[in-house]
Amino acid sequence: MSEYKGCRFPEGLFYDTEYHVWVKLEGEEASVGATDPAQAYAGEIIYIKVKDVGTRLERGSIAATVESAKYMGPMRSPLTGTITNVNEDVRSSPSLINQDPYASWVFKIKPEKLNEELSRLQDAKSASQKYKAIIDEWGVQCR
Amino acid sequence: MENKKRFLFVVSTGVNEPKKAFTPFYYAAASAAMGYETYMFFLAEGPSLLVNDAPERIKTTENGEPLKKVIELAMKNGAKMLCCSTSAKVIWNIKEQDLPKGVEFAGAVTLIEMAADPNTVVLYF
C-alpha cells in the first residue's frame, strides 16, 4: 500500500484525483467513497446528504454533500451512471469516513461509460504520487 | 446548473456583529455544494465583511478560524458574490478594486430582479 504523511492508498482501487474519490469495481457496479486525504482535509464529518437510489449522474455531477465543522463541499461522481445503493451506516454515522475511508463506501453506481471514464482514474501508485503535492498544499496529515 | 432553483443570500450585517458573520457564507457554501445556483448579495453593513482586514480579523471564537476561510469555501463551491455599489461607496467608502477577486458591484435593480424570479429562494441575514 502506498502512503504519504499517513494518507493511505490501497491497491486494487481506482482514484480520482480531481474529485478526490476512490472507485472499487464490483461486477456491474462500482462503490465510491472519499479518499484518505479528502477526509483529512474535511475534518470530522458531521453530516452527509447523498442523492437517492435511482438518481442518474453524469461524471462530475454532485452525488453527495459533505459537511464538517470547518468544511462544506460536494462529493462528485467519478462515473456516469445510476445510483444503485447508498451506505446507510455512513449516512447515519458519517464520521465512519474519517475512521476508515476505504471501508466506508458512500454510494454504489451502475456505470454507463466505464471504459471511457476509467481512463481518467489512476491506480494506487500513480494516485499517491499525484496526491503528494495535493497533501502538501492542503497541509494535511491523515493519521 | 444542476437544479433550476437558485438561492440568494442577502447579507446586511457586518463587522459590528462578528458572531453573525460566518453563517451566511457557510449556508451559501452548503447550497452551492448541493448544486444550487448560489448568490450572495452584500448591502448596508454587509460590504464591511469583505474589505480591509475584516476577513482575517473576524473570528467566531478567540481560537477559531478567520472569516476568510469560510469566504473562500463559499467561493470555491461556486457561490457568486455581488456587492451593493451604493452601500459600498456611500456607507463604507469602498471602491470596486477594494473588493476580493470575484466580488462584483451590483445595484438595487439586480437584487430586485433576482428576488422576483419565482425559482429564487431569498434568505436574509
Contacts between the chains, C-beta under 8 A, distances in Angstrom:
chain1	res1	chain2	res2	distance
A	49	B	34	7.1
A	61	B	2	6.0
A	61	B	35	7.4
A	62	B	2	6.3
A	62	B	33	7.3
A	62	B	34	6.7
A	62	B	35	4.4
A	65	B	30	6.9
A	65	B	33	4.8
A	65	B	34	4.9
A	66	B	33	7.6
A	67	B	30	7.0
A	70	B	65	6.3
A	70	B	69	7.1
A	71	B	73	7.0
A	72	B	26	6.4
A	72	B	29	4.2
A	72	B	30	5.1
A	72	B	33	5.4
A	72	B	73	6.1
A	72	B	77	6.9
A	73	B	29	7.5
A	73	B	33	5.0
A	73	B	73	7.4
A	73	B	76	7.6
A	73	B	77	6.0
A	74	B	33	4.5
A	74	B	34	7.4
A	74	B	35	7.1
A	74	B	77	7.0
